[in-house]
Amino acid sequence: MVKLLLFMPKIKIDKKKCIGCGVCANICPESFEIKNGKSHAKKANIDKITCEKKAEKNCPVNAISIE
C-alpha cells in the first residue's frame, strides 16, 4: 500500500516585521485580516493558492511567506 503525502501550503507571517499596513488583507481578504494592528492568516493551511502569493509579493516589509 502506497501512502500519498499531500502538500498543503502554509501562510506564515513574521509579527516582528509586520507593520499592519493592510496590503495583504486588501489583496487577499479571504486569507488575511488585520487584528490588533498586525496581519493574521484567517487559516494557516490553505487548500489552493489563489491570491496569497500576490499578497506575499506586495508586502512592503516582506513579512509574509507561503511555504
C-alpha positions as CSV (number, residue, x, y, z in Angstrom):
1,M,0.0,0.0,0.0
2,V,1.4,3.4,-1.0
3,K,0.6,6.5,1.0
4,L,0.3,9.8,-0.7
5,L,1.5,12.8,1.1
6,L,-0.3,15.9,0.1
7,F,1.4,19.3,0.3
8,M,-0.8,21.9,1.9
9,P,0.7,25.4,1.5
10,K,1.0,27.3,4.8
11,I,0.9,31.0,5.4
12,K,3.5,32.4,7.8
13,I,3.6,36.0,9.0
14,D,6.6,37.4,10.8
15,K,4.9,39.5,13.5
16,K,8.1,41.4,14.2
17,K,8.3,42.6,10.6
18,C,4.6,43.3,10.1
19,I,3.6,46.9,10.2
20,G,-0.1,46.3,9.9
21,C,-0.5,48.3,6.6
22,G,-3.3,46.1,5.4
23,V,-2.0,45.5,1.9
24,C,-2.3,41.7,2.3
25,A,-5.9,42.0,3.6
26,N,-6.8,44.3,0.7
27,I,-5.3,42.0,-1.9
28,C,-6.5,38.7,-0.4
29,P,-9.3,39.3,2.2
30,E,-10.3,35.6,2.1
31,S,-6.9,34.6,3.7
32,F,-5.7,37.7,5.6
33,E,-7.1,40.1,8.2
34,I,-5.8,42.8,10.4
35,K,-6.2,42.3,14.2
36,N,-4.6,44.4,16.9
37,G,-2.6,46.3,14.3
38,K,-1.0,43.2,12.7
39,S,-1.7,40.9,9.9
40,H,-3.2,37.4,10.7
41,A,-3.9,34.5,8.5
42,K,-7.5,33.5,8.6
43,K,-6.3,29.9,8.3
44,A,-2.7,28.8,8.4
45,N,-3.1,25.9,5.9
46,I,-4.7,26.6,2.5
47,D,-6.1,24.1,0.1
48,K,-5.3,26.1,-3.1
49,I,-3.1,29.1,-3.6
50,T,-5.1,31.9,-5.2
51,C,-4.2,35.5,-4.2
52,E,-1.9,34.6,-1.3
53,K,1.3,34.7,-3.4
54,K,0.3,38.2,-4.7
55,A,-0.2,39.4,-1.1
56,E,3.2,37.9,-0.2
57,K,4.9,39.6,-3.1
58,N,3.3,43.0,-2.3
59,C,4.0,43.1,1.4
60,P,6.2,46.2,1.8
61,V,8.3,44.7,4.6
62,N,8.4,41.0,3.4
63,A,6.6,39.7,6.5
64,I,4.6,37.1,4.6
65,S,5.8,33.7,3.3
66,I,3.9,31.0,1.7
67,E,5.6,27.6,2.3
